[in-house]
Amino acid sequence: LGRRLPGFKYSIFDYYHAILDRVSNPKKYGFMNGTSACYTGNTPGKTTTKPSLCSDPSKYVWFDSGHTTEACNWQLSKLIWKGKKDIVSPYNVKQLYELL
């Protein structure tokens, strides 16, 4: 787009690899579990008779089968704001803001 629209600035966040790294290396990011969900219970497409909630969601990457926890979202938001070019490019959001 930058070539077609002179002066256009944008940011692309590599969500897939950011999540994959946390799932594969949870301890590196302060999580105790990268694959299991904190909440196991009734979700769309899945019904269980005994829902369960972990004692500390901040230790999990996943809150349920489709949503990351607040702790994980906080880490991802910091990457979007000032992450390095390997995860957010050609600009992070902080750099875009500074261009104003």
Phi and psi in radians as a Rosetta constraint file:
Dihedral C 1 N 2 CA 2 C 2 CIRCULARHARMONIC -1.026 0.35
Dihedral N 2 CA 2 C 2 N 3 CIRCULARHARMONIC -0.545 0.35
Dihedral C 2 N 3 CA 3 C 3 CIRCULARHARMONIC -1.350 0.35
Dihedral N 3 CA 3 C 3 N 4 CIRCULARHARMONIC -0.562 0.35
Dihedral C 3 N 4 CA 4 C 4 CIRCULARHARMONIC -1.483 0.35
Dihedral N 4 CA 4 C 4 N 5 CIRCULARHARMONIC -0.422 0.35
Dihedral C 4 N 5 CA 5 C 5 CIRCULARHARMONIC -2.202 0.35
Dihedral N 5 CA 5 C 5 N 6 CIRCULARHARMONIC 1.568 0.35
Dihedral C 5 N 6 CA 6 C 6 CIRCULARHARMONIC -0.932 0.35
Dihedral N 6 CA 6 C 6 N 7 CIRCULARHARMONIC 2.312 0.35
Dihedral C 6 N 7 CA 7 C 7 CIRCULARHARMONIC 1.531 0.35
Dihedral N 7 CA 7 C 7 N 8 CIRCULARHARMONIC -0.148 0.35
Dihedral C 7 N 8 CA 8 C 8 CIRCULARHARMONIC -1.260 0.35
Dihedral N 8 CA 8 C 8 N 9 CIRCULARHARMONIC 2.237 0.35
Dihedral C 8 N 9 CA 9 C 9 CIRCULARHARMONIC -2.084 0.35
Dihedral N 9 CA 9 C 9 N 10 CIRCULARHARMONIC 2.518 0.35
Dihedral C 9 N 10 CA 10 C 10 CIRCULARHARMONIC -2.636 0.35
Dihedral N 10 CA 10 C 10 N 11 CIRCULARHARMONIC 3.006 0.35
Dihedral C 10 N 11 CA 11 C 11 CIRCULARHARMONIC -2.432 0.35
Dihedral N 11 CA 11 C 11 N 12 CIRCULARHARMONIC 2.324 0.35
Dihedral C 11 N 12 CA 12 C 12 CIRCULARHARMONIC -2.085 0.35
Dihedral N 12 CA 12 C 12 N 13 CIRCULARHARMONIC 2.146 0.35
Dihedral C 12 N 13 CA 13 C 13 CIRCULARHARMONIC -1.750 0.35
Dihedral N 13 CA 13 C 13 N 14 CIRCULARHARMONIC 2.227 0.35
Dihedral C 13 N 14 CA 14 C 14 CIRCULARHARMONIC -1.490 0.35
Dihedral N 14 CA 14 C 14 N 15 CIRCULARHARMONIC 1.325 0.35
Dihedral C 14 N 15 CA 15 C 15 CIRCULARHARMONIC -1.031 0.35
Dihedral N 15 CA 15 C 15 N 16 CIRCULARHARMONIC -0.740 0.35
Dihedral C 15 N 16 CA 16 C 16 CIRCULARHARMONIC -0.962 0.35
Dihedral N 16 CA 16 C 16 N 17 CIRCULARHARMONIC -0.928 0.35
Dihedral C 16 N 17 CA 17 C 17 CIRCULARHARMONIC -1.270 0.35
Dihedral N 17 CA 17 C 17 N 18 CIRCULARHARMONIC -0.524 0.35
Dihedral C 17 N 18 CA 18 C 18 CIRCULARHARMONIC -1.109 0.35
Dihedral N 18 CA 18 C 18 N 19 CIRCULARHARMONIC -0.772 0.35
Dihedral C 18 N 19 CA 19 C 19 CIRCULARHARMONIC -1.235 0.35
Dihedral N 19 CA 19 C 19 N 20 CIRCULARHARMONIC -0.790 0.35
Dihedral C 19 N 20 CA 20 C 20 CIRCULARHARMONIC -0.982 0.35
Dihedral N 20 CA 20 C 20 N 21 CIRCULARHARMONIC -0.715 0.35
Dihedral C 20 N 21 CA 21 C 21 CIRCULARHARMONIC -1.136 0.35
Dihedral N 21 CA 21 C 21 N 22 CIRCULARHARMONIC -0.662 0.35
Dihedral C 21 N 22 CA 22 C 22 CIRCULARHARMONIC -1.239 0.35
Dihedral N 22 CA 22 C 22 N 23 CIRCULARHARMONIC -0.661 0.35
Dihedral C 22 N 23 CA 23 C 23 CIRCULARHARMONIC -1.171 0.35
Dihedral N 23 CA 23 C 23 N 24 CIRCULARHARMONIC -0.728 0.35
Dihedral C 23 N 24 CA 24 C 24 CIRCULARHARMONIC -1.359 0.35
Dihedral N 24 CA 24 C 24 N 25 CIRCULARHARMONIC -0.510 0.35
Dihedral C 24 N 25 CA 25 C 25 CIRCULARHARMONIC -2.322 0.35
Dihedral N 25 CA 25 C 25 N 26 CIRCULARHARMONIC 1.048 0.35
Dihedral C 25 N 26 CA 26 C 26 CIRCULARHARMONIC -1.031 0.35
Dihedral N 26 CA 26 C 26 N 27 CIRCULARHARMONIC -0.689 0.35
Dihedral C 26 N 27 CA 27 C 27 CIRCULARHARMONIC -1.103 0.35
Dihedral N 27 CA 27 C 27 N 28 CIRCULARHARMONIC -0.579 0.35
Dihedral C 27 N 28 CA 28 C 28 CIRCULARHARMONIC -1.015 0.35
Dihedral N 28 CA 28 C 28 N 29 CIRCULARHARMONIC -0.464 0.35
Dihedral C 28 N 29 CA 29 C 29 CIRCULARHARMONIC -1.928 0.35
Dihedral N 29 CA 29 C 29 N 30 CIRCULARHARMONIC 0.158 0.35
Dihedral C 29 N 30 CA 30 C 30 CIRCULARHARMONIC 1.540 0.35
Dihedral N 30 CA 30 C 30 N 31 CIRCULARHARMONIC 0.225 0.35
Dihedral C 30 N 31 CA 31 C 31 CIRCULARHARMONIC -1.770 0.35
Dihedral N 31 CA 31 C 31 N 32 CIRCULARHARMONIC 2.632 0.35
Dihedral C 31 N 32 CA 32 C 32 CIRCULARHARMONIC -1.652 0.35
Dihedral N 32 CA 32 C 32 N 33 CIRCULARHARMONIC -0.307 0.35
Dihedral C 32 N 33 CA 33 C 33 CIRCULARHARMONIC -2.503 0.35
Dihedral N 33 CA 33 C 33 N 34 CIRCULARHARMONIC 2.277 0.35
Dihedral C 33 N 34 CA 34 C 34 CIRCULARHARMONIC -1.890 0.35
Dihedral N 34 CA 34 C 34 N 35 CIRCULARHARMONIC -0.204 0.35
Dihedral C 34 N 35 CA 35 C 35 CIRCULARHARMONIC -2.032 0.35
Dihedral N 35 CA 35 C 35 N 36 CIRCULARHARMONIC -0.600 0.35
Dihedral C 35 N 36 CA 36 C 36 CIRCULARHARMONIC -1.467 0.35
Dihedral N 36 CA 36 C 36 N 37 CIRCULARHARMONIC 2.656 0.35
Dihedral C 36 N 37 CA 37 C 37 CIRCULARHARMONIC -1.580 0.35
Dihedral N 37 CA 37 C 37 N 38 CIRCULARHARMONIC 2.592 0.35
Dihedral C 37 N 38 CA 38 C 38 CIRCULARHARMONIC -1.158 0.35
Dihedral N 38 CA 38 C 38 N 39 CIRCULARHARMONIC -0.772 0.35
Dihedral C 38 N 39 CA 39 C 39 CIRCULARHARMONIC -1.779 0.35
Dihedral N 39 CA 39 C 39 N 40 CIRCULARHARMONIC 2.202 0.35
Dihedral C 39 N 40 CA 40 C 40 CIRCULARHARMONIC -2.135 0.35
Dihedral N 40 CA 40 C 40 N 41 CIRCULARHARMONIC 2.026 0.35
Dihedral C 40 N 41 CA 41 C 41 CIRCULARHARMONIC -3.061 0.35
Dihedral N 41 CA 41 C 41 N 42 CIRCULARHARMONIC -2.708 0.35
Dihedral C 41 N 42 CA 42 C 42 CIRCULARHARMONIC -1.203 0.35
Dihedral N 42 CA 42 C 42 N 43 CIRCULARHARMONIC 2.088 0.35
Dihedral C 42 N 43 CA 43 C 43 CIRCULARHARMONIC -2.364 0.35
Dihedral N 43 CA 43 C 43 N 44 CIRCULARHARMONIC 2.869 0.35
Dihedral C 43 N 44 CA 44 C 44 CIRCULARHARMONIC -0.950 0.35
Dihedral N 44 CA 44 C 44 N 45 CIRCULARHARMONIC 2.174 0.35
Dihedral C 44 N 45 CA 45 C 45 CIRCULARHARMONIC 1.497 0.35
Dihedral N 45 CA 45 C 45 N 46 CIRCULARHARMONIC -0.059 0.35
Dihedral C 45 N 46 CA 46 C 46 CIRCULARHARMONIC -2.456 0.35
Dihedral N 46 CA 46 C 46 N 47 CIRCULARHARMONIC 2.142 0.35
Dihedral C 46 N 47 CA 47 C 47 CIRCULARHARMONIC -2.084 0.35
Dihedral N 47 CA 47 C 47 N 48 CIRCULARHARMONIC 2.329 0.35
Dihedral C 47 N 48 CA 48 C 48 CIRCULARHARMONIC -2.281 0.35
Dihedral N 48 CA 48 C 48 N 49 CIRCULARHARMONIC 2.650 0.35
Dihedral C 48 N 49 CA 49 C 49 CIRCULARHARMONIC -1.487 0.35
Dihedral N 49 CA 49 C 49 N 50 CIRCULARHARMONIC -0.322 0.35
Dihedral C 49 N 50 CA 50 C 50 CIRCULARHARMONIC -2.322 0.35
Dihedral N 50 CA 50 C 50 N 51 CIRCULARHARMONIC 1.516 0.35
Dihedral C 50 N 51 CA 51 C 51 CIRCULARHARMONIC -1.108 0.35
Dihedral N 51 CA 51 C 51 N 52 CIRCULARHARMONIC 2.659 0.35
Dihedral C 51 N 52 CA 52 C 52 CIRCULARHARMONIC -2.454 0.35
Dihedral N 52 CA 52 C 52 N 53 CIRCULARHARMONIC 2.452 0.35
Dihedral C 52 N 53 CA 53 C 53 CIRCULARHARMONIC -2.202 0.35
Dihedral N 53 CA 53 C 53 N 54 CIRCULARHARMONIC 2.287 0.35
Dihedral C 53 N 54 CA 54 C 54 CIRCULARHARMONIC -1.181 0.35
Dihedral N 54 CA 54 C 54 N 55 CIRCULARHARMONIC 2.871 0.35
Dihedral C 54 N 55 CA 55 C 55 CIRCULARHARMONIC -1.391 0.35
Dihedral N 55 CA 55 C 55 N 56 CIRCULARHARMONIC -0.410 0.35
Dihedral C 55 N 56 CA 56 C 56 CIRCULARHARMONIC -2.478 0.35
Dihedral N 56 CA 56 C 56 N 57 CIRCULARHARMONIC 1.584 0.35
Dihedral C 56 N 57 CA 57 C 57 CIRCULARHARMONIC -1.015 0.35
Dihedral N 57 CA 57 C 57 N 58 CIRCULARHARMONIC -0.438 0.35
Dihedral C 57 N 58 CA 58 C 58 CIRCULARHARMONIC -1.181 0.35
Dihedral N 58 CA 58 C 58 N 59 CIRCULARHARMONIC -0.167 0.35
Dihedral C 58 N 59 CA 59 C 59 CIRCULARHARMONIC -1.633 0.35
Dihedral N 59 CA 59 C 59 N 60 CIRCULARHARMONIC 0.069 0.35
Dihedral C 59 N 60 CA 60 C 60 CIRCULARHARMONIC -2.085 0.35
Dihedral N 60 CA 60 C 60 N 61 CIRCULARHARMONIC 2.573 0.35
Dihedral C 60 N 61 CA 61 C 61 CIRCULARHARMONIC -1.319 0.35
Dihedral N 61 CA 61 C 61 N 62 CIRCULARHARMONIC -0.752 0.35
Dihedral C 61 N 62 CA 62 C 62 CIRCULARHARMONIC -1.831 0.35
Dihedral N 62 CA 62 C 62 N 63 CIRCULARHARMONIC 2.277 0.35
Dihedral C 62 N 63 CA 63 C 63 CIRCULARHARMONIC -1.379 0.35
Dihedral N 63 CA 63 C 63 N 64 CIRCULARHARMONIC -0.882 0.35
Dihedral C 63 N 64 CA 64 C 64 CIRCULARHARMONIC -2.358 0.35
Dihedral N 64 CA 64 C 64 N 65 CIRCULARHARMONIC -2.887 0.35
Dihedral C 64 N 65 CA 65 C 65 CIRCULARHARMONIC -1.198 0.35
Dihedral N 65 CA 65 C 65 N 66 CIRCULARHARMONIC -0.174 0.35
Dihedral C 65 N 66 CA 66 C 66 CIRCULARHARMONIC -2.374 0.35
Dihedral N 66 CA 66 C 66 N 67 CIRCULARHARMONIC 0.034 0.35
Dihedral C 66 N 67 CA 67 C 67 CIRCULARHARMONIC -2.289 0.35
Dihedral N 67 CA 67 C 67 N 68 CIRCULARHARMONIC 2.327 0.35
Dihedral C 67 N 68 CA 68 C 68 CIRCULARHARMONIC -1.344 0.35
Dihedral N 68 CA 68 C 68 N 69 CIRCULARHARMONIC 2.774 0.35
Dihedral C 68 N 69 CA 69 C 69 CIRCULARHARMONIC -1.334 0.35
Dihedral N 69 CA 69 C 69 N 70 CIRCULARHARMONIC 2.920 0.35
Dihedral C 69 N 70 CA 70 C 70 CIRCULARHARMONIC -1.021 0.35
Dihedral N 70 CA 70 C 70 N 71 CIRCULARHARMONIC -0.702 0.35
Dihedral C 70 N 71 CA 71 C 71 CIRCULARHARMONIC -1.098 0.35
Dihedral N 71 CA 71 C 71 N 72 CIRCULARHARMONIC -0.749 0.35
Dihedral C 71 N 72 CA 72 C 72 CIRCULARHARMONIC -1.173 0.35
Dihedral N 72 CA 72 C 72 N 73 CIRCULARHARMONIC -0.753 0.35
Dihedral C 72 N 73 CA 73 C 73 CIRCULARHARMONIC -1.065 0.35
Dihedral N 73 CA 73 C 73 N 74 CIRCULARHARMONIC -0.642 0.35
Dihedral C 73 N 74 CA 74 C 74 CIRCULARHARMONIC -1.086 0.35
Dihedral N 74 CA 74 C 74 N 75 CIRCULARHARMONIC -0.784 0.35
Dihedral C 74 N 75 CA 75 C 75 CIRCULARHARMONIC -1.093 0.35
Dihedral N 75 CA 75 C 75 N 76 CIRCULARHARMONIC -0.759 0.35
Dihedral C 75 N 76 CA 76 C 76 CIRCULARHARMONIC -1.121 0.35
Dihedral N 76 CA 76 C 76 N 77 CIRCULARHARMONIC -0.691 0.35
Dihedral C 76 N 77 CA 77 C 77 CIRCULARHARMONIC -1.126 0.35
Dihedral N 77 CA 77 C 77 N 78 CIRCULARHARMONIC -0.624 0.35
Dihedral C 77 N 78 CA 78 C 78 CIRCULARHARMONIC -1.166 0.35
Dihedral N 78 CA 78 C 78 N 79 CIRCULARHARMONIC -0.616 0.35
Dihedral C 78 N 79 CA 79 C 79 CIRCULARHARMONIC -1.153 0.35
Dihedral N 79 CA 79 C 79 N 80 CIRCULARHARMONIC -0.756 0.35
Dihedral C 79 N 80 CA 80 C 80 CIRCULARHARMONIC -1.068 0.35
Dihedral N 80 CA 80 C 80 N 81 CIRCULARHARMONIC -0.701 0.35
Dihedral C 80 N 81 CA 81 C 81 CIRCULARHARMONIC -1.209 0.35
Dihedral N 81 CA 81 C 81 N 82 CIRCULARHARMONIC -0.863 0.35
Dihedral C 81 N 82 CA 82 C 82 CIRCULARHARMONIC -2.460 0.35
Dihedral N 82 CA 82 C 82 N 83 CIRCULARHARMONIC 0.563 0.35
Dihedral C 82 N 83 CA 83 C 83 CIRCULARHARMONIC -1.231 0.35
Dihedral N 83 CA 83 C 83 N 84 CIRCULARHARMONIC 2.840 0.35
Dihedral C 83 N 84 CA 84 C 84 CIRCULARHARMONIC -1.391 0.35
Dihedral N 84 CA 84 C 84 N 85 CIRCULARHARMONIC 2.881 0.35
Dihedral C 84 N 85 CA 85 C 85 CIRCULARHARMONIC -1.070 0.35
Dihedral N 85 CA 85 C 85 N 86 CIRCULARHARMONIC -0.337 0.35
Dihedral C 85 N 86 CA 86 C 86 CIRCULARHARMONIC -1.282 0.35
Dihedral N 86 CA 86 C 86 N 87 CIRCULARHARMONIC -0.255 0.35
Dihedral C 86 N 87 CA 87 C 87 CIRCULARHARMONIC -2.133 0.35
Dihedral N 87 CA 87 C 87 N 88 CIRCULARHARMONIC -0.427 0.35
Dihedral C 87 N 88 CA 88 C 88 CIRCULARHARMONIC -2.515 0.35
Dihedral N 88 CA 88 C 88 N 89 CIRCULARHARMONIC 2.163 0.35
Dihedral C 88 N 89 CA 89 C 89 CIRCULARHARMONIC -2.734 0.35
Dihedral N 89 CA 89 C 89 N 90 CIRCULARHARMONIC 2.899 0.35
Dihedral C 89 N 90 CA 90 C 90 CIRCULARHARMONIC -1.281 0.35
Dihedral N 90 CA 90 C 90 N 91 CIRCULARHARMONIC -0.224 0.35
Dihedral C 90 N 91 CA 91 C 91 CIRCULARHARMONIC -2.271 0.35
Dihedral N 91 CA 91 C 91 N 92 CIRCULARHARMONIC 2.554 0.35
Dihedral C 91 N 92 CA 92 C 92 CIRCULARHARMONIC -1.498 0.35
Dihedral N 92 CA 92 C 92 N 93 CIRCULARHARMONIC 2.994 0.35
Dihedral C 92 N 93 CA 93 C 93 CIRCULARHARMONIC -1.174 0.35
Dihedral N 93 CA 93 C 93 N 94 CIRCULARHARMONIC -0.587 0.35
Dihedral C 93 N 94 CA 94 C 94 CIRCULARHARMONIC -1.060 0.35
Dihedral N 94 CA 94 C 94 N 95 CIRCULARHARMONIC -0.770 0.35
Dihedral C 94 N 95 CA 95 C 95 CIRCULARHARMONIC -1.115 0.35
Dihedral N 95 CA 95 C 95 N 96 CIRCULARHARMONIC -0.685 0.35
Dihedral C 95 N 96 CA 96 C 96 CIRCULARHARMONIC -1.096 0.35
Dihedral N 96 CA 96 C 96 N 97 CIRCULARHARMONIC -0.757 0.35
Dihedral C 96 N 97 CA 97 C 97 CIRCULARHARMONIC -1.055 0.35
Dihedral N 97 CA 97 C 97 N 98 CIRCULARHARMONIC -0.722 0.35
Dihedral C 97 N 98 CA 98 C 98 CIRCULARHARMONIC -1.203 0.35
Dihedral N 98 CA 98 C 98 N 99 CIRCULARHARMONIC -0.310 0.35
Dihedral C 98 N 99 CA 99 C 99 CIRCULARHARMONIC -1.334 0.35
Dihedral N 99 CA 99 C 99 N 100 CIRCULARHARMONIC -0.287 0.35
